[in-house]
Amino acid sequence: MNTNQTTIAHGTLGVDTDTYFLITPQQMLLIDAAFNIENALIGQHVSVIGKKGVPSNAPGITKLLADRIIGHKSIAIRAFDIF
């Protein structure tokens, strides 16, 4: 698996007892982030940019190692302000 390739995915952000996940039309992606994910984003449509890989805190489990997570509502507000 090439961990250097940047991945952009979008879908609904969810969480269970110990992991975050992104439900897309094609699949469910597990997400790992080195930062705190805002609770307000749970259940919202978001975009995630990062790289697929195996985090040190979950050996053997491939996840999307998130660099950024942003809600589509926030993107829409910024786009409206620009135009």
C-alpha positions, -999 to 999 in steps of 0.1 A, spaced: 0 0 0 13 34 -10 10 56 21 24 87 2 -7 91 -20 -31 118 -7 -67 107 -4 -97 130 -4 -130 114 7 -164 127 16 -194 113 34 -211 113 68 -188 113 98 -196 88 125 -181 75 157 -185 44 179 -169 37 213 -133 39 201 -130 50 165 -142 75 139 -155 65 105 -167 80 73 -197 65 55 -194 71 18 -217 59 -10 -192 32 -18 -177 21 15 -170 29 52 -136 43 59 -120 41 94 -104 75 103 -75 83 126 -65 119 135 -36 133 155 -60 161 165 -93 163 183 -122 160 160 -150 185 167 -181 167 182 -203 191 161 -191 173 129 -205 140 140 -235 130 118 -226 158 94 -214 156 57 -177 162 57 -146 161 35 -114 144 48 -80 147 33 -52 125 44 -32 93 36 -42 57 40 -20 39 64 -17 19 96 -16 41 127 7 32 156 -22 31 180 -40 4 159 -14 -20 144 -28 -41 116 -58 -18 109 -57 3 78 -73 38 83 -74 71 66 -49 91 85 -66 125 84 -47 157 79 -79 178 78 -116 173 83 -140 200 73 -178 202 73 -196 209 40 -217 235 58 -185 254 66 -173 251 29 -207 264 17 -206 294 40 -170 303 28 -180 299 -8 -210 321 -4 -189 348 13 -164 347 -17 -191 352 -43 
